[in-house]
Amino acid sequence: MTTTSNAAYPLETFGSGGTIANGSGNYLFTDGNTAASKLVGGTTILFPNGAGIYFVDTAITANSTTTSAVKGSIGLTTNATGVGKIFYSDGTKWQYAAVS
């Protein structure tokens, strides 16, 4: 397995005893073992292009709830307002993701 890393997004390798400390920062990670659970610190997974996947417990209402998430980011909530929906950031507000 080839791994790379940079200062902004350290890469963690799993499957050989590697771990990520809960809440210790933003990570990119890879492993060949999709059956094993991984604990990722924080509520956001950020990618090198700035986009992210945001897991929140606050309400999200499409075209109303504002966000500073990079355009194209994905948002999910456990709050009753928005739970079960997938949202994307248009750069200023969360919008319903459409399946096409």
Secondary structure, 3 states (H helix, E strand, C coil): CCCCCCCCCCEEECCCCCCCCCCCCCCEEECCCCCCCCCCCCCEEECCCCCEEEEECCCCCCCCCECCCCCCCEEEECCCCCCCCCEEECCCEEEECCCC
